[in-house]
Amino acid sequence: MRRNDWINLNGEWDFAFDDENLGLKEKWYEQDVPAGVFARKINVPFPYEAPLSGVGEKAQHDVFWYRKSFEKPQLGAEEELLLHFGAVDYHAKVFVNGQMVVEHFGGETPFSADITPFLVEGVEQQIAVRVEDRLEDETLPRGKQFWKAESTGIWYTRSSGIWQTVWLETVNRRHIEEVQMTSDIDRGFIEFYVESSQAKVGDVLRYSVSKDDVSIAKGSLEWAAPAMRWQVDYGQNQVFRMGVHEQFLLLWSPESPNLLDITFELVDGDTGEVVDLVESYFGLRKIEAKNGMIYLNNRPYYQKLVLDQGYWREGLITAPSDDDYRRDIELAKAMGFNGARKHQKLEDPRYLYWADKLGFLVWEENASAPVFSAKSVQRVAEEWAEIIRRDQSHPSIVVWVPLNESWGTPSISNSAKEQHYSQALYHLVKSLDSTRLVESNDGWEQTVTDICAIHNYMHGEPDDAVQYEEFREVLSTADSLVNRSMNGRPIYVDGFKYSGEPIVLSECGGIAMAQDENGWGYTTVANGEQLVSEYERLVDAIYASEALWGFCYTQLTDVEQEINGLLTYDREPKCDVDEIRRVNEKHHRFSI
């Protein structure tokens, strides 16, 4: 959804804590605010707890405000000005020139508003944002953000407020509002969905699909409804283009991240004028589970994933720069991983862009709520609808993960309500996107699921031969993997059982280096050489299993007190990257 005419509002904003919750009563959203209210400054889009925000304060503040002035752009008679927020954690009320223009609940998904009616001639325009993110409200989906003041164990410093880009965009009143793309590589089709509430009957929607400036398909449709859905035959019924070798020149995979360039133009049916032009891209690929295996583009594919929390020392859940998203993927690929499980965080779309561009599989996971309640159920379900609307066209995403380790469903083993919730999330996600695999409860206590995802860590000393043989034996067969409990929790809850789904060891490892007495890991080694040796022993046991169809190593980087990363918190390798790659590539299962 790229257009040319937009203004980035990242940078310095006015900022104020509202610990007494007086802002609405005293109308802090108006132009004239008592002196001293907005005495602070903050660097958007970094959470106020992050050092890069310029505030860097970790004390509890449940309500706080942002303010930003901007010059009104010149708008034509048929043009509108849209205000976009990538993500604000958690509850945002947005005002423009003293008028509320949009309210949004949900800390991970985008929202926007047409602010044209609220612009004022002859003065600077003002945006004010009130954010409420209550630290002790455990019904909020917060993932790894701790609901107490100091981080500990697997819980990290919370990240509140605006944490993704804010921007203005000038569009024609008749503009494209949403684009979705899916592919059917077996028939050689791309399906497009384009939505516009303002386009009129008789307007024309033109589209073009190309690769490396070579046209693959183009055409036009007369606009007839608020939303248009159609299919494009990119194979053009040509047997040679659709032959196995030629088709794989178009398909997307980690080894060959082919992307198609796509352009949509909305054309006035009376004048022929292009009123909106949107550029996009897409990757043709297919992911499915069958015969107890995971298939990518109709071939068995072994997934070698790394757990990625998506935290940075200076930015917390916001990367310091776009290059940092790219570099994390490049470092993971350099170590021989073909994908990541983004853990308890819906990542910034720029990360997904680089995953698409560089060729990197993504298991996308939402932030869980810590408790089960009617309110937490509603919040998570509503957010999933927005998650899929935002991300379903990214070829890199192959698995959706709605629940992790029974977080938010602590009594799922004996609670029918929580089991129904797990099933409902699976079917909700499937109903919104049937082209991907869905993992119902990653780790254990699964209900209906496309993948049997199991967590299993070795604890203790790295040279414990007895424990290693027990670990290797557990991994050896499907029966030994699924017919046991982890941390006292069964792999499937009562009433559900393993039915031949592909089995993935979706968390394992957690090897720490003895460099910080305040940090922790599941196993501790003394140096980089021993880290490689222990990692190789782990991977040898995994590859010896005929039952596993992938693994996810914990984890890519250290995060705060959790020091079991292959990289430090500052992304410095703890061992020879080439040696990790050697280990990952020494055994070959099926891959493209």
Salt bridges, closest charged atoms under 4 A:
ASP14 OD1 - LYS41 NZ 2.39
ASP14 OD2 - ARG67 NE 2.97
ASP19 OD1 - HIS61 ND1 2.86
GLU49 OE2 - ARG158 NE 3.21
GLU57 OE1 - ARG40 NH2 3.27
GLU57 OE2 - HIS61 NE2 2.57
ASP62 OD2 - ARG134 NH1 3.40
GLU78 OE1 - ARG173 NE 3.17
GLU103 OE2 - HIS91 NE2 2.66
GLU121 OE2 - LYS72 NZ 3.22
GLU132 OE1 - HIS91 ND1 3.94
GLU132 OE1 - ARG130 NH1 3.16
GLU132 OE2 - ARG134 NE 2.62
ASP137 OD2 - ARG379 NH1 3.44
GLU169 OE2 - ARG3 NH1 3.15
GLU169 OE1 - HIS84 NE2 2.86
GLU178 OE1 - ARG389 NE 2.73
ASP184 OD2 - ARG187 NE 2.94
ASP186 OD2 - LYS286 NZ 2.55
GLU191 OE2 - ARG229 NH1 3.17
ASP203 OD2 - ARG174 NH1 3.01
ASP203 OD1 - LYS200 NZ 3.00
ASP212 OD2 - LYS211 NZ 3.09
GLU265 OE1 - ARG206 NE 3.06
ASP268 OD2 - ARG174 NH2 2.51
ASP268 OD2 - LYS200 NZ 3.49
ASP270 OD2 - LYS200 NZ 3.81
ASP276 OD1 - ARG3 NE 2.84
GLU279 OE1 - ARG2 NH2 3.15
GLU288 OE2 - LYS286 NZ 3.39
GLU288 OE2 - LYS290 NZ 3.68
ASP308 OD2 - LYS342 NZ 2.99
ASP322 OD1 - ARG350 NE 2.91
ASP323 OD1 - ARG326 NH2 3.38
ASP328 OD2 - ARG571 NH2 2.99
GLU330 OE1 - ARG326 NH1 2.75
GLU347 OE2 - LYS342 NZ 2.90
GLU347 OE2 - LYS345 NZ 2.94
ASP356 OD2 - HIS394 ND1 2.60
GLU365 OE1 - ARG341 NE 2.98
GLU365 OE2 - HIS343 ND1 3.29
GLU386 OE1 - HIS104 NE2 3.03
ASP391 OD1 - ARG390 NE 2.60
GLU405 OE2 - HIS455 ND1 2.60
ASP433 OD2 - ARG436 NH1 2.70
ASP442 OD1 - ARG341 NH1 3.39
ASP442 OD1 - HIS455 NE2 2.52
GLU445 OE1 - ARG489 NH1 2.70
ASP450 OD2 - LYS430 NZ 2.85
GLU507 OE2 - ARG341 NH1 2.97
GLU507 OE2 - HIS343 NE2 3.80
GLU507 OE2 - HIS455 ND1 3.58
GLU534 OE2 - ARG537 NH2 3.13
GLU536 OE1 - ARG582 NH2 3.04
GLU536 OE2 - LYS586 NZ 2.76
ASP540 OD1 - LYS586 NZ 3.29
ASP540 OD1 - HIS587 NE2 2.96
ASP558 OD1 - LYS574 NZ 2.66
ASP570 OD1 - ARG313 NE 2.94
GLU579 OE1 - ARG582 NH2 3.12
GLU585 OE2 - ARG581 NH2 3.13
